[in-house]
Amino acid sequence: MYLYVAKRSFSMAFVIFVVSIFTFLLIHLAPGDPRILMAMSRFGNDITPEQIEWIGEEMGLSAPIHTQYIIWLGHLLEGDLGNSIRSDQPVISELLTRIPATLQLGLSSFILSMLIALPLGIAAAVKQNSLFDNAVMGGSILFISLPGFWFALLLVLLFSVKLGVLPVCGRGGIEHMVLPVTVLALGMAATTTRLTRTCMLEVLNQDYILAARAKGLPEKIVILRHALKNALFPIATYSGIKLARTFQVTVVIETIFAWEGIGKLMVDSCFARDFPMIQGCVLLVGGVFVL
């Protein structure tokens, strides 16, 4: 067991290391000189070549790119991701202030999606090829195919603009969570529902289920105690991956609803060419997914 944990820990560290390399290279290949952006954030728009060169020397941005990466990696191992170009605040402190918002949105959506997907998937498997089964499968295909950003805009148009019963955007009380959580939960529930139905059908065709029914056990006991228990293993594995991906899928939804989480921070940082913050966000998302 200890060897297995050691191997997994090494592979996790290696993946994050590779992610850090690609992130660093792609950021520096993007248009825009980080020295100019940092100089403008510190001295204003009227900057001189001397100020740009001084910023480059101070931040190590005038060195070759491999030297810059080694310096940045050394700071990373010390827990220092640098300062944001926009706010001049430590990247880690800003990430820590945004993580609760993303967790609130992601966990709420995940829990709601499971509450929707498990009962529908189980019922669809039990009533295979019925009208209910066809309706559930058709609805799941619809929400899998539906672009999340377009569905979000439709909900805003209906419930916020037309009916005026829910706020358009922002983070506040439960009423602010309804629309973004609904969009995320239905998208996640669609795939989980289909997986639950498939796993349940596979288990229901096993001999021990036939034996349980032959013993005269109530159908509810057969489904919940015998079938569902064995069908949950692949569902739990897939759900763990889905939970990790909430950090990724919330990027668009947080931007649409102005939800001040990691996703919106990443988008805002891309528009502002805030290289340290982009690197911090990507490393955080990659680390959570690998973990």
Steps between C-alpha positions, in 0.01 A plus 500: 500500500782741590667427165173571320455832682861593423454422129178701481654791686798500263276490193289786638809712562631421151171598332487830689865561406419448131194723532716773652744479206230525234323778689819700533593456133154577362467810715830636372408421140181707529498855358606777736819568692452433874770759578290774338185387681674491837662838438163653407337357812775651715585830327188576294454522124787745445793264538854528372726231353717529810207416725412199282858378516513554877181294547649226283815488709313512831250227407752288309305545174806604301666162551464208254169318525648184653668710769169677565329163541760374747463818706121477488506129592723576798252760625216252436663234716519762777127568464548831320312546173596864468277808497209579273574758231152650535472531878865462610372256764648152561350247260444243774301742716270586208453132416409424860236773501341363180506127582197510739281652226593228250456227762159638593386495139669173405400292803140624489476410132662161556266406787193612305614309191536178702157549658357528149709238319487203738119472535441565130770254390374227735137550397591503130688170539215336691249620237720420203358590156194662655371849423667627818832343401487654153411842645788489748750391235373764257525769766853394594612517136345846476690637800824331393474666158382837630785755528520613862555868419197508268278324754618745767409798282155352432436463873616857564273627223198312637529520878696825540406721206147386415363380835731696729492235773873429521809726494694520176847453647717541807567296811266541793225294654333181381312690229835581333591130494185368332587571136873408495445190713213389276710535185795308645288234675291410195809472283672267749182304575444416133814288463470352850141394429603307189790338685275403792247341263771305317661372820164402648397310186827309504452403865131414465589234242730317741413159642505610864223753427292220349572291809395782731172535314451124505524510879199727505678814617307823443600679179602809700749294702636336185554833328640708786688244709631257239507673162580858591779409741696325223412754232636792703871423449538643147254776586710603802818500290341713229345732758840563655631612161190715451552664838858587408388641165273751671806727519514487120134514399428794731725729294228593247212495750683720753579748223138516378356544850787718630565246774826600668669161495812343353346473152418869471836591649670293230303664218561851636870422535519383138347825375737701719806293402556435870758225447571410866128467575434288191781264598366476853145424383611232253723332757217503754249346257754244381597407853139453611419286195807277546429465872 
